[in-house]
Amino acid sequence: MRLLKRFGLVLPGGVAAGLVAGCAIVAQPPDFRIVNASGDRQNGPAFLLSENNRVTRRPGEGGVHLQRQGVYLNPALIGQGLYLILLNAADAHAGRDEHYALGAVHQVHVVADGQSFTLLPREQDSEMRAYRDSFIHPHKAREYKLESASLPLSPGELDRMIAAESLGFYIKGSQRDVAIPALEVSTRFRGNLARFRTQVNDLMKARGERSDLMLGSADARPAPRFPARPTTD
């Protein structure tokens, strides 16, 4: 991802592929994990990355995906900034990627306990990748379209998502808008964010820095209320 390259961060091949893809090249994504990629950079920028934090297995047009496709929001600490790395993995089999693709991400509305704030993307990317579908064609590689966007995030916004009893998302893209109501958000999603928050504080303490993320970001920003249904034009 361009954001990592901008900081000169080079990861081992397997780690880099997993962090960008959101999960390994298998049908089911592995468990959420956090990677301290700071290495020997004790006096340089901190890098704490994560993978496999899937928000929902539901693709943009409904139904439940049992495979790797879906929407991911992986928290990351890159330099002095917090981010959510949005990944949308859309099955490209038989041309279906156009049904599930977001296109360019314009904004992501987060609704925590009925109160919303907006995350605006910075870097974006899109590429085709291969995977093996153990459910349908276990010995045949298939393709999926991977769309990614980095979303700057304040510590307060992260804490609001972690503490929320009800958490939903509305993603506006150039090709499709996708609503993910609270009932469809993975039960593990907020717990994974909390694990990441703890790891960030531990990393800051180990580096002799303030444990409140010392990012100086503003409080959560207001946004339009969460729409009942996504638009499909």
N, C-alpha and C positions, 0 to 999 in steps of 0.2 A: 504494500500500500504506500502511496506517495507520502503520507504523513510520517511513516517510519523512515523513509529514505531521506526526508528533509532533515531529520535529526542524525543522520548518518548511522542508523541502527542496522546492523547486519546480524540476522539470526541464523542458527543452523537450519539446513533445508527442511527437515521434518517439522521443526517448531514453526518456522515461517509459513509453511504450507497449511498447517493446522490452524494457525491464528487467522490467516486470511480466509481460509475456506469455511471456518466455523466448526468443522468436524473432519475426521479422517475419511478416506475414500472407502466407505462401507455404507450399507443401507441405513443403519441406525447410528446416530452420533454418539460418541462416548460421553462420559460424565464431564461436567463443568470442571475446568482446571485453571489455575492461575500460574503464570510464569514470570519470575523475576528476571528480566532480560538486561538489568543494569550491568551485570558482569563485573569487570574491574573498574567501573566508572564511579568510584566512591566520591570523587570530587566533581563529577560531571552530572548530566541530567539523569533523573531516575526514570526507569522504564518498567512498569508493571502491567503485563498484558494478560488477557484471558481468552478462553474459547469455549464454545458449546453452550452458551447461555441462550437457549432457544426460548423465545417468547411464546410461540404457538406453532403447532404442526399444521394449522389450517392454512391452505393456500388462499390466494386472493379471491377465488370464486366459490369458496365453500367446500365442505367435505373435510375429512381428516386424512392427513398424510401419515402413513406408517413408516415412511422412509426418511431420508435426510433432508428433504425439502422443508421449507418453512422460513420464518423470520427470526433472526437472532439479533440481540443487542448485547454485545460483549463490552463490559467496562474496561477502561484502560487508563493508566497514568503515563503520560508521555511528556517528558520534560517537566514543566511546571503546570501542565494542564490535565484536567480530567476529561475523558471522552466516553461516549458510547459508540462503539463501532457497529453500525447497522449492516447486517448481511441479509440479503434475500436470495435464497437458493430456489430457483424455479426449474422444474423438469422441462427439458427441451425435447423430450421424446415426442415424435409425431407433430412437431411444431407447437407444442402446448406452452412453450415459454412465453409466447405473446399473451396468453391468457393470465399468467401469473406474474409477469414482469412489472416492476414499478416504473421503470424508466428513470429519468433524473429525479432524485428526491428533492422536493421543494422545502418541506418542513415536516417535523414530527410533533404532534400535539400529545402531551402526556397528561392524563387525567388521574390525579391522586386524591381519593376521597371527595370527588366532585369538583375539585379545584384544578384548573388546567394551567400549564405553561408550555412554551414552545421551544423546541430545539431546532436550530438551523444548521444545515450541513456545511462542512468545509470542503475537504477533498472527497471526490467520488470516483468510482471506477466500475467497470463491467467487463466480464470475460466468460468464456466457455470452459468448463472443466468436465472431466470424465469420472464416472464412479461405477461400481458394480452393484446391481440390484439383486440381492439375494432372495427377494420374494418372488420375482417374476422370471428373470433371466440371470441366474447366478453365475454363469460363465461368460456373459456378454456385457461388455462395457457400454454404458449409456452416458448421455451428456446432460448437463444442467447448466443453466445460466446463473452466474453469481454476480449479483449487484452489491456494491459496498459504498458506504458513506460514513465519514467521521463526524460525530455530533458533539461539539464542545458542551461541557456540562459543569455546573457549579457544585461545590460541596453541599450547599443547601438543597439543590435539586435532587442530588443523589440520596440525601437523607430523607427527603419527602417521599421518594419512591420506596425506600426501604421500610419506612414507618407506616405507609398507607395500608389500610385494611381493604381498600378497593383500588385497583390499578388497571387502567386501560390505555390504549394508544390509538391514534389516528394518523396514518402516514399518507401524506399527499405527494404523489408522483406525477410525472409528465404523462405517463401512460395509464396509470390507475391509482385510485385512492383506496386504501385498505383500512377498515376499522377493526380493531381487536378489542372487544369489550372485556371487562374484568373477568367474566366467567370463563373466557377462553384463554386467559393468560396462565401459563404453566405454574403449578403450585410451587415449583422450585425456584422460579425466577427471582423473587425478592430475597430469598435466602442466599442465593448466589451473589447478589449485589452486596448483602451484608458481609459475607465472607470476604469479598474484595475490599470493602471499606476497612475491615479490620487489618487486612494485609497491607493496605496503604499506610495506615497509622503505624504499624509495626516497622515498615520499611523506613518511614520518616524518622522514627525514634532511633533505629539502628544507624542512620546516617547523621544523627545529631541535629535533626531539623525539627521544626514544630510539628506536633502530631495532628493539627487541625487542617492538614493539607496545604496550608500557607499559600493558597492560590489567589486569594484576594478577589474572587469572583462576586458578582452582585447576587442578590437574592433571586428567587425564581421569577421569571417574567410572565406577565399575563398573556393569554391567548384566547382565541374564540372557543366557545363551549364545544364539547365533544359531540359531533353529529350522531344521530341515531343510526344512520346507515351510510356507507360510503357511496360516493357518486360513481357511476360506471360509464360515463360518456367518453 
